[in-house]
């Protein structure tokens, strides 16, 4: 019996506004990004003892693009599981009561499919693997080794890099808040019970607060790349967290990536040219403010 099951968890659709889906072109672009950047970084891991878990919305079941992606991944990795119950961490784009119910429902809906891969493992590690960001090659090995410590419940990285996938331009990424690159260690019985699962994590309402609920250690090593490409919900290359690299310096222990080419709307091309502050305001007023009113009206 394996004592450890390590889930590399990618929430693909269902997160945030618009029910986490922005149309067919958006989905195909995101799948292309995942295959071109995330998959090579996972294949580059020195320790391949992990399960690639990708979550989708209920309504995504049977989607041909998603079925094709599943088939593609099965030829790349030993263990791949797709679930269709939604995002299995707190979505802060919703009111607390709605977010809580969604989380419990999502975890409950995913457990049966995950059980087939977790087996009788005594400990379950759940690493957040965004669908467009990458970890350094030793992440899986370092995470499993670090979380052997009985007193630790979370391991993550404080700093990393940011890359514009369309140009190859790279910079340091020095966030002032705790970034979403971490792994939570669960006892088996806690992970498998939706109510215990959610309670165990706080539930934290943003990745910034994981360490407030669980005993965490965050490494100073630059262990990740934040990918930008114009299809992001919020992250852009020209961000206050980005800091110019010294001349000749580039990230180490990551694959070499080819430049990304996407079919992008004129609206997004124009949006990218705006300063970061303007982009945030436009997304807020045209996205969150408007969408929140429509969503609340539909619920009433």
VENNOR-V212561 format. One record per residue. N is the residue number from 1. RES is the residue in three letters. SS is DSSP state (H for helix, E for strand, L for the rest). D_FIRST is the distance of its C-alpha to the first C-alpha in whole Angstrom. Layout:
# VENNOR-V212561
N_RES_SS_D_FIRST ; N_RES_SS_D_FIRST
This chain:
# VENNOR-V212561
1_UNK_L_0 ; 2_UNK_L_4 ; 3_UNK_L_6 ; 4_UNK_E_9 ; 5_UNK_E_11 ; 6_UNK_E_14 ; 7_UNK_E_17 ; 8_UNK_E_20 ; 9_UNK_E_22 ; 10_UNK_E_26 ; 11_UNK_E_28 ; 12_UNK_L_31 ; 13_UNK_L_33 ; 14_UNK_L_34 ; 15_UNK_L_34 ; 16_UNK_L_38 ; 17_UNK_H_41 ; 18_UNK_H_42 ; 19_UNK_H_39 ; 20_UNK_H_37 ; 21_UNK_L_39 ; 22_UNK_L_42 ; 23_UNK_L_43 ; 24_UNK_H_42 ; 25_UNK_H_43 ; 26_UNK_H_41 ; 27_UNK_H_38 ; 28_UNK_H_39 ; 29_UNK_H_40 ; 30_UNK_H_36 ; 31_UNK_H_34 ; 32_UNK_H_36 ; 33_UNK_H_36 ; 34_UNK_H_32 ; 35_UNK_H_32 ; 36_UNK_H_34 ; 37_UNK_H_33 ; 38_UNK_H_29 ; 39_UNK_H_28 ; 40_UNK_H_29 ; 41_UNK_H_28 ; 42_UNK_H_24 ; 43_UNK_H_25 ; 44_UNK_L_26 ; 45_UNK_L_23 ; 46_UNK_L_22 ; 47_UNK_L_19 ; 48_UNK_L_18 ; 49_UNK_L_14 ; 50_UNK_L_15 ; 51_UNK_E_16 ; 52_UNK_E_20 ; 53_UNK_E_21 ; 54_UNK_E_24 ; 55_UNK_E_26 ; 56_UNK_L_29 ; 57_UNK_L_32 ; 58_UNK_H_32 ; 59_UNK_H_35 ; 60_UNK_H_34 ; 61_UNK_L_32 ; 62_UNK_L_33 ; 63_UNK_L_35 ; 64_UNK_H_36 ; 65_UNK_H_35 ; 66_UNK_H_32 ; 67_UNK_H_31 ; 68_UNK_H_32 ; 69_UNK_H_30 ; 70_UNK_H_27 ; 71_UNK_H_28 ; 72_UNK_H_29 ; 73_UNK_H_25 ; 74_UNK_H_23 ; 75_UNK_L_25 ; 76_UNK_L_24 ; 77_UNK_L_21 ; 78_UNK_L_17 ; 79_UNK_L_16 ; 80_UNK_E_19 ; 81_UNK_E_20 ; 82_UNK_E_23 ; 83_UNK_E_24 ; 84_UNK_L_28 ; 85_UNK_L_28 ; 86_UNK_L_30 ; 87_UNK_L_29 ; 88_UNK_L_26 ; 89_UNK_L_28 ; 90_UNK_L_31 ; 91_UNK_L_34 ; 92_UNK_L_37 ; 93_UNK_L_40 ; 94_UNK_L_40 ; 95_UNK_L_41 ; 96_UNK_H_39 ; 97_UNK_H_39 ; 98_UNK_H_38 ; 99_UNK_H_36 ; 100_UNK_H_34 ; 101_UNK_H_34 ; 102_UNK_H_33 ; 103_UNK_H_30 ; 104_UNK_H_28 ; 105_UNK_H_29 ; 106_UNK_H_27 ; 107_UNK_H_24 ; 108_UNK_H_24 ; 109_UNK_H_25 ; 110_UNK_H_22 ; 111_UNK_H_19 ; 112_UNK_H_19 ; 113_UNK_H_19 ; 114_UNK_H_16 ; 115_UNK_H_14 ; 116_UNK_H_14 ; 117_UNK_H_12 ; 118_UNK_H_11 ; 119_UNK_L_8 ; 120_UNK_L_7 ; 121_UNK_L_7 ; 122_UNK_L_9 ; 123_UNK_E_12 ; 124_UNK_E_13 ; 125_UNK_E_16 ; 126_UNK_E_19 ; 127_UNK_E_21 ; 128_UNK_E_25 ; 129_UNK_L_26 ; 130_UNK_L_29 ; 131_UNK_L_30 ; 132_UNK_L_33 ; 133_UNK_L_32 ; 134_UNK_E_30 ; 135_UNK_E_28 ; 136_UNK_L_29 ; 137_UNK_L_27 ; 138_UNK_L_25 ; 139_UNK_H_24 ; 140_UNK_H_20 ; 141_UNK_H_20 ; 142_UNK_H_22 ; 143_UNK_H_20 ; 144_UNK_H_17 ; 145_UNK_H_19 ; 146_UNK_H_21 ; 147_UNK_L_19 ; 148_UNK_L_17 ; 149_UNK_L_20 ; 150_UNK_L_20 ; 151_UNK_L_23 ; 152_UNK_L_23 ; 153_UNK_L_22 ; 154_UNK_E_24 ; 155_UNK_E_24 ; 156_UNK_E_27 ; 157_UNK_E_30 ; 158_UNK_E_34 ; 159_UNK_E_36 ; 160_UNK_E_35 ; 161_UNK_E_38 ; 162_UNK_E_39 ; 163_UNK_E_40 ; 164_UNK_E_43 ; 165_UNK_L_41 ; 166_UNK_L_44 ; 167_UNK_L_46 ; 168_UNK_L_44 ; 169_UNK_L_45 ; 170_UNK_E_43 ; 171_UNK_E_43 ; 172_UNK_E_41 ; 173_UNK_E_40 ; 174_UNK_L_41 ; 175_UNK_L_40 ; 176_UNK_L_41 ; 177_UNK_L_39 ; 178_UNK_L_35 ; 179_UNK_L_34 ; 180_UNK_L_31 ; 181_UNK_L_29 ; 182_UNK_E_26 ; 183_UNK_E_22 ; 184_UNK_E_21 ; 185_UNK_E_18 ; 186_UNK_E_17 ; 187_UNK_E_15 ; 188_UNK_H_13 ; 189_UNK_H_16 ; 190_UNK_H_19 ; 191_UNK_H_18 ; 192_UNK_H_17 ; 193_UNK_L_21 ; 194_UNK_H_24 ; 195_UNK_H_26 ; 196_UNK_H_24 ; 197_UNK_H_23 ; 198_UNK_H_26 ; 199_UNK_H_27 ; 200_UNK_H_25 ; 201_UNK_L_26 ; 202_UNK_L_30 ; 203_UNK_L_30 ; 204_UNK_L_32 ; 205_UNK_L_34 ; 206_UNK_L_34 ; 207_UNK_H_32 ; 208_UNK_H_35 ; 209_UNK_H_34 ; 210_UNK_H_30 ; 211_UNK_H_31 ; 212_UNK_H_33 ; 213_UNK_H_30 ; 214_UNK_L_27 ; 215_UNK_L_27 ; 216_UNK_E_27 ; 217_UNK_E_28 ; 218_UNK_E_30 ; 219_UNK_E_31 ; 220_UNK_E_34 ; 221_UNK_E_33 ; 222_UNK_E_34 ; 223_UNK_E_31 ; 224_UNK_E_31 ; 225_UNK_E_34 ; 226_UNK_E_36 ; 227_UNK_E_37 ; 228_UNK_E_40 ; 229_UNK_L_42 ; 230_UNK_L_44 ; 231_UNK_L_42 ; 232_UNK_L_40 ; 233_UNK_L_41 ; 234_UNK_L_42 ; 235_UNK_L_41 ; 236_UNK_L_44 ; 237_UNK_L_45 ; 238_UNK_L_48 ; 239_UNK_L_46 ; 240_UNK_L_47 ; 241_UNK_L_44 ; 242_UNK_E_44 ; 243_UNK_E_46 ; 244_UNK_E_47 ; 245_UNK_L_46 ; 246_UNK_L_48 ; 247_UNK_L_49 ; 248_UNK_L_47 ; 249_UNK_L_44 ; 250_UNK_L_41 ; 251_UNK_L_37 ; 252_UNK_L_35 ; 253_UNK_L_32 ; 254_UNK_L_32 ; 255_UNK_L_33 ; 256_UNK_L_37 ; 257_UNK_L_37 ; 258_UNK_L_40 ; 259_UNK_L_43 ; 260_UNK_L_42 ; 261_UNK_L_44 ; 262_UNK_L_44 ; 263_UNK_L_47 ; 264_UNK_L_48 ; 265_UNK_L_51 ; 266_UNK_H_54 ; 267_UNK_H_53 ; 268_UNK_H_50 ; 269_UNK_H_52 ; 270_UNK_H_54 ; 271_UNK_H_52 ; 272_UNK_H_50 ; 273_UNK_L_54 ; 274_UNK_L_54 ; 275_UNK_L_53 ; 276_UNK_H_50 ; 277_UNK_H_52 ; 278_UNK_H_54 ; 279_UNK_H_51 ; 280_UNK_H_49 ; 281_UNK_H_52 ; 282_UNK_H_52 ; 283_UNK_H_49 ; 284_UNK_H_49 ; 285_UNK_H_53 ; 286_UNK_H_52 ; 287_UNK_H_48 ; 288_UNK_H_47 ; 289_UNK_H_50 ; 290_UNK_H_51 ; 291_UNK_H_48 ; 292_UNK_H_47 ; 293_UNK_H_51 ; 294_UNK_H_50 ; 295_UNK_H_47 ; 296_UNK_H_48 ; 297_UNK_H_51 ; 298_UNK_H_49 ; 299_UNK_H_47 ; 300_UNK_L_50
